[in-house]
Amino acid sequence: LPKHIIYLARTENFNGDNALDTEDPVYLYISTKTGDNLTQITPKGLNVVSWTPSKDKKTILVKLQQDKNGNKKFGVGDDEVYYKIDLNDDISKIKSNLITM
């Protein structure tokens, strides 16, 4: 992206095992090119599976997993949901919207 950096990070001990590991969700974050205004742009409690920026770099399509069965793990049997993230030069104006099918 011309003005931003995208990050994938685990920042929440979702399963309560007192460690950040592969069983915790991955979130999508964004900041300016200088690292300022680091902001989570995917919903809490959903695990990023994949993400793709649009050709015009104005949106990102994100595929996420939702812990449907409540076992505090992401995998077989969990729902996949899609979000469209509308980017903006002003990070505070970035919007994430669930895509309903």
N, CA, C and O of each residue as an XYZ file, in Angstrom:
404
protein
N       0.840     -1.177      0.000
C       0.000      0.000      0.000
C       0.884      1.239      0.000
O       1.927      1.245      0.655
N       0.499      2.278     -0.711
C       1.382      3.441     -0.856
C       1.672      4.206      0.435
O       2.771      4.737      0.594
N       0.708      4.274      1.363
C       0.905      5.095      2.558
C       0.863      4.304      3.869
O       1.025      4.881      4.944
N       0.649      3.002      3.788
C       0.449      2.198      4.991
C       1.248      0.901      4.964
O       1.703      0.450      3.912
N       1.407      0.315      6.146
C       1.997     -1.016      6.302
C       0.928     -1.906      6.935
O       0.250     -1.496      7.877
N       0.781     -3.124      6.413
C      -0.156     -4.107      6.961
C       0.645     -5.122      7.766
O       1.719     -5.552      7.345
N       0.120     -5.501      8.922
C       0.770     -6.469      9.806
C      -0.193     -7.606     10.127
O      -1.401     -7.394     10.233
N       0.341     -8.798     10.280
C      -0.397     -9.918     10.857
C       0.212    -10.161     12.228
O       1.430    -10.299     12.346
N      -0.618    -10.216     13.267
C      -0.074    -10.379     14.614
C      -1.043    -11.124     15.517
O      -2.261    -11.003     15.387
N      -0.483    -11.887     16.424
C      -1.244    -12.503     17.509
C      -1.042    -11.621     18.737
O       0.084    -11.441     19.200
N      -2.124    -11.079     19.255
C      -2.010    -10.156     20.382
C      -2.948    -10.507     21.535
O      -2.941     -9.831     22.563
N      -3.745    -11.545     21.376
C      -4.738    -11.907     22.389
C      -4.570    -13.369     22.786
O      -4.504    -14.249     21.927
N      -4.501    -13.621     24.076
C      -4.457    -14.990     24.581
C      -5.888    -15.521     24.618
O      -6.497    -15.631     25.682
N      -6.408    -15.846     23.450
C      -7.806    -16.212     23.238
C      -8.205    -17.464     24.021
O      -9.299    -17.530     24.582
N      -7.318    -18.447     24.056
C      -7.666    -19.726     24.700
C      -7.307    -19.780     26.183
O      -7.558    -20.793     26.836
N      -6.726    -18.716     26.724
C      -6.474    -18.633     28.153
C      -5.361    -19.508     28.680
O      -5.362    -19.856     29.861
N      -4.401    -19.879     27.827
C      -3.313    -20.753     28.287
C      -2.071    -19.966     28.730
O      -1.002    -20.544     28.928
N      -2.220    -18.654     28.882
C      -1.135    -17.765     29.328
C       0.044    -17.695     28.369
O       1.164    -17.401     28.787
N      -0.194    -17.960     27.092
C       0.853    -17.848     26.076
C       0.223    -17.444     24.750
O      -0.892    -17.859     24.433
N       0.938    -16.634     23.978
C       0.517    -16.351     22.609
C       1.135    -17.417     21.731
O       2.358    -17.503     21.620
N       0.290    -18.239     21.100
C       0.791    -19.328     20.275
C      -0.127    -19.530     19.079
O      -1.037    -18.735     18.844
N       0.113    -20.596     18.324
C      -0.616    -20.838     17.079
C      -2.102    -21.121     17.289
O      -2.861    -21.153     16.321
N      -2.525    -21.324     18.516
C      -3.948    -21.554     18.777
C      -4.704    -20.255     19.056
O      -5.925    -20.272     19.211
N      -4.000    -19.145     19.121
C      -4.628    -17.839     19.309
C      -4.873    -17.192     17.945
O      -4.173    -17.499     16.980
N      -5.862    -16.301     17.862
C      -6.193    -15.704     16.565
C      -5.119    -14.759     16.038
O      -4.421    -14.085     16.796
N      -5.013    -14.735     14.720
C      -4.169    -13.761     14.030
C      -5.071    -12.608     13.623
O      -6.146    -12.816     13.061
N      -4.620    -11.380     13.913
C      -5.368    -10.183     13.547
C      -4.607     -9.395     12.495
O      -3.384     -9.490     12.392
N      -5.339     -8.624     11.725
C      -4.752     -7.721     10.740
C      -4.682     -6.333     11.366
O      -5.669     -5.823     11.895
N      -3.494     -5.733     11.296
C      -3.254     -4.378     11.790
C      -2.759     -3.513     10.643
O      -2.280     -4.019      9.628
N      -2.882     -2.200     10.815
C      -2.389     -1.246      9.828
C      -1.720     -0.085     10.568
O      -2.128      0.278     11.671
N      -0.699      0.484      9.954
C      -0.064      1.701     10.482
C       0.371      2.562      9.303
O       0.312      2.138      8.149
N       0.806      3.768      9.615
C       1.427      4.595      8.586
C       2.778      3.977      8.228
O       3.253      3.081      8.926
N       3.390      4.445      7.159
C       4.707      3.934      6.747
C       5.759      4.153      7.833
O       6.752      3.427      7.882
N       5.556      5.141      8.701
C       6.515      5.412      9.780
C       6.223      4.582     11.031
O       6.960      4.668     12.013
N       5.147      3.774     11.004
C       4.783      2.942     12.145
C       3.825      3.603     13.115
O       3.468      3.003     14.130
N       3.404      4.812     12.831
C       2.468      5.521     13.708
C       1.044      5.017     13.512
O       0.708      4.436     12.480
N       0.218      5.251     14.524
C      -1.222      4.938     14.483
C      -1.511      3.460     14.241
O      -2.436      3.135     13.496
N      -0.747      2.563     14.848
C      -0.993      1.128     14.722
C      -2.402      0.817     15.209
O      -2.754      1.123     16.348
N      -3.207      0.207     14.342
C      -4.618     -0.029     14.625
C      -5.032     -1.407     14.138
O      -4.707     -1.802     13.019
N      -5.755     -2.141     14.987
C      -6.315     -3.429     14.572
C      -7.492     -3.162     13.654
O      -8.356     -2.346     13.973
N      -7.533     -3.856     12.495
C      -8.618     -3.603     11.527
C      -9.488     -4.827     11.262
O     -10.414     -4.758     10.454
N      -9.208     -5.943     11.924
C     -10.106     -7.097     11.855
C     -10.743     -7.277     13.230
O     -10.143     -6.913     14.242
N     -11.949     -7.832     13.274
C     -12.673     -7.945     14.540
C     -11.999     -8.870     15.551
O     -11.384     -9.874     15.191
N     -12.131     -8.507     16.811
C     -11.624     -9.309     17.915
C     -12.324    -10.670     17.919
O     -13.529    -10.757     17.682
N     -11.560    -11.727     18.189
C     -12.125    -13.062     18.301
C     -12.250    -13.809     16.987
O     -12.718    -14.948     16.975
N     -11.843    -13.197     15.875
C     -11.874    -13.860     14.573
C     -10.445    -14.025     14.072
O      -9.639    -13.103     14.191
N     -10.126    -15.179     13.518
C      -8.777    -15.525     13.073
C      -8.615    -15.297     11.573
O      -9.371    -15.850     10.776
N      -7.639    -14.488     11.190
C      -7.377    -14.229      9.772
C      -6.832    -15.495      9.109
O      -5.839    -16.067      9.559
N      -7.489    -15.916      8.046
C      -7.045    -17.060      7.246
C      -6.275    -16.556      6.029
O      -5.210    -17.077      5.698
N      -6.828    -15.531      5.364
C      -6.167    -14.943      4.199
C      -6.692    -13.528      3.994
O      -7.752    -13.158      4.498
N      -5.915    -12.742      3.234
C      -6.341    -11.387      2.918
C      -5.776    -10.994      1.566
O      -4.687    -11.420      1.180
N      -6.544    -10.163      0.847
C      -6.156     -9.743     -0.490
C      -6.521     -8.278     -0.691
O      -7.689     -7.915     -0.550
N      -5.547     -7.427     -1.017
C      -5.885     -6.030     -1.337
C      -6.445     -5.949     -2.756
O      -6.081     -6.737     -3.629
N      -7.333     -4.986     -2.968
C      -7.860     -4.755     -4.314
C      -6.765     -4.147     -5.190
O      -5.779     -3.610     -4.685
N      -6.949     -4.237     -6.494
C      -5.957     -3.690     -7.419
C      -5.760     -2.195     -7.223
O      -4.648     -1.689     -7.378
N      -6.834     -1.482     -6.883
C      -6.721     -0.032     -6.686
C      -6.239      0.336     -5.275
O      -6.080      1.517     -4.966
N      -6.008     -0.671     -4.417
C      -5.487     -0.484     -3.048
C      -6.436      0.326     -2.154
O      -5.996      0.980     -1.208
N      -7.738      0.277     -2.460
C      -8.706      1.002     -1.650
C      -9.473      0.101     -0.688
O     -10.103      0.586      0.251
N      -9.421     -1.215     -0.922
C     -10.098     -2.160     -0.033
C      -9.245     -3.416      0.143
O      -8.345     -3.706     -0.644
N      -9.567     -4.142      1.203
C      -8.949     -5.445      1.456
C     -10.085     -6.427      1.718
O     -10.999     -6.129      2.487
N     -10.033     -7.589      1.087
C     -10.971     -8.664      1.370
C     -10.265     -9.629      2.308
O      -9.164    -10.097      2.020
N     -10.915     -9.926      3.449
C     -10.302    -10.791      4.461
C     -11.205    -11.985      4.727
O     -12.406    -11.833      4.950
N     -10.616    -13.171      4.701
C     -11.309    -14.406      5.073
C     -10.888    -14.735      6.498
O      -9.696    -14.807      6.798
N     -11.874    -14.937      7.383
C     -11.605    -15.185      8.794
C     -12.333    -16.432      9.271
O     -13.310    -16.870      8.664
N     -11.843    -16.993     10.364
C     -12.519    -18.106     11.027
C     -13.161    -17.596     12.305
O     -12.598    -16.774     13.028
N     -14.362    -18.112     12.561
C     -15.101    -17.780     13.765
C     -15.210    -19.047     14.610
O     -15.581    -20.099     14.090
N     -14.899    -18.967     15.892
C     -14.938    -20.130     16.789
C     -16.393    -20.525     17.051
O     -16.939    -20.251     18.120
N     -17.004    -21.167     16.068
C     -18.427    -21.510     16.115
C     -18.759    -22.461     17.266
O     -19.780    -22.302     17.934
N     -17.886    -23.456     17.493
C     -18.194    -24.467     18.498
C     -17.748    -24.069     19.906
O     -17.977    -24.815     20.858
N     -17.113    -22.902     20.049
C     -16.770    -22.381     21.359
C     -15.666    -23.116     22.105
O     -15.570    -23.011     23.327
N     -14.822    -23.869     21.375
C     -13.753    -24.625     22.039
C     -12.458    -23.831     22.190
O     -11.437    -24.374     22.615
N     -12.502    -22.549     21.843
C     -11.338    -21.652     21.938
C     -10.187    -22.074     21.028
O      -9.024    -21.785     21.308
N     -10.527    -22.764     19.931
C      -9.564    -23.152     18.906
C     -10.181    -22.842     17.547
O     -11.402    -22.774     17.405
N      -9.321    -22.658     16.559
C      -9.787    -22.401     15.204
C      -9.409    -23.583     14.332
O      -8.245    -23.982     14.295
N     -10.384    -24.146     13.629
C     -10.090    -25.288     12.772
C     -11.352    -25.893     12.205
O     -12.325    -25.192     11.930
N     -11.328    -27.202     12.031
C     -12.444    -27.939     11.444
C     -13.711    -27.691     12.257
O     -13.701    -27.753     13.486
N     -14.785    -27.412     11.557
C     -16.069    -27.184     12.204
C     -16.364    -25.726     12.513
O     -17.486    -25.386     12.890
N     -15.363    -24.858     12.357
C     -15.593    -23.436     12.589
C     -16.021    -22.754     11.295
O     -15.611    -23.148     10.203
N     -16.846    -21.735     11.435
C     -17.361    -21.004     10.281
C     -16.295    -20.095      9.684
O     -15.429    -19.584     10.394
N     -16.368    -19.902      8.373
C     -15.551    -18.907      7.699
C     -16.454    -17.731      7.362
O     -17.567    -17.905      6.865
N     -15.958    -16.535      7.641
C     -16.698    -15.313      7.331
C     -15.777    -14.398      6.541
O     -14.554    -14.528      6.599
N     -16.371    -13.479      5.809
C     -15.599    -12.554      4.980
C     -15.908    -11.121      5.387
O     -17.058    -10.765      5.647
N     -14.864    -10.310      5.437
C     -14.994     -8.886      5.723
C     -14.361     -8.089      4.596
O     -13.344     -8.483      4.026
N     -14.983     -6.961      4.290
C     -14.416     -5.992      3.358
C     -13.936     -4.820      4.200
O     -14.704     -4.236      4.963
N     -12.667     -4.483      4.056
C     -12.095     -3.368      4.788
C     -11.896     -2.214      3.815
O     -11.144     -2.323      2.847
N     -12.576     -1.116      4.086
C     -12.456      0.087      3.256
C     -11.321      0.927      3.809
O     -11.416      1.460      4.915
N     -10.239      1.045      3.036
C      -9.061      1.790      3.477
C      -9.257      3.283      3.296
O     -10.077      3.727      2.492
N      -8.493      4.045      4.058
C      -8.551      5.499      3.998
C      -7.187      6.018      4.415
O      -6.547      5.422      5.282
N      -6.726      7.105      3.826
C      -5.450      7.690      4.238
C      -5.447      8.001      5.732
O      -4.413      7.895      6.392
N      -6.604      8.385      6.260
C      -6.775      8.629      7.695
C      -7.170      7.303      8.346
O      -8.302      6.845      8.191
N      -6.246      6.695      9.066
C      -6.470      5.367      9.641
C      -7.718      5.334     10.521
O      -8.392      4.306     10.581
N      -8.039      6.422     11.196
C      -9.215      6.445     12.077
C     -10.528      6.307     11.298
O     -11.572      6.044     11.896
N     -10.488      6.480      9.984
C     -11.696      6.377      9.159
C     -11.815      5.043      8.427
O     -12.726      4.871      7.617
N     -10.911      4.093      8.696
C     -10.976      2.769      8.060
C     -12.164      2.019      8.632
O     -12.376      2.004      9.845
N     -12.942      1.394      7.750
C     -14.144      0.659      8.144
C     -14.029     -0.809      7.764
O     -13.541     -1.137      6.683
N     -14.479     -1.701      8.658
C     -14.559     -3.141      8.395
C     -16.020     -3.544      8.380
O     -16.760     -3.251      9.319
N     -16.439     -4.219      7.309
C     -17.840     -4.612      7.171
C     -17.955     -6.087      6.818
O     -17.288     -6.577      5.907
N     -18.815     -6.788      7.556
C     -19.107     -8.183      7.270
C     -19.798     -8.293      5.924
O     -20.712     -7.526      5.623
N     -19.362     -9.243      5.117
C     -20.003     -9.512      3.823
C     -20.985    -10.648      4.044
O     -20.583    -11.747      4.425
N     -22.251    -10.402      3.812
C     -23.258    -11.452      3.967
C     -23.531    -12.088      2.621
O     -23.607    -11.415      1.593
N     -23.676    -13.395      2.654
C     -23.879    -14.135      1.399
C     -25.210    -14.810      1.395
O     -25.559    -15.481      0.423
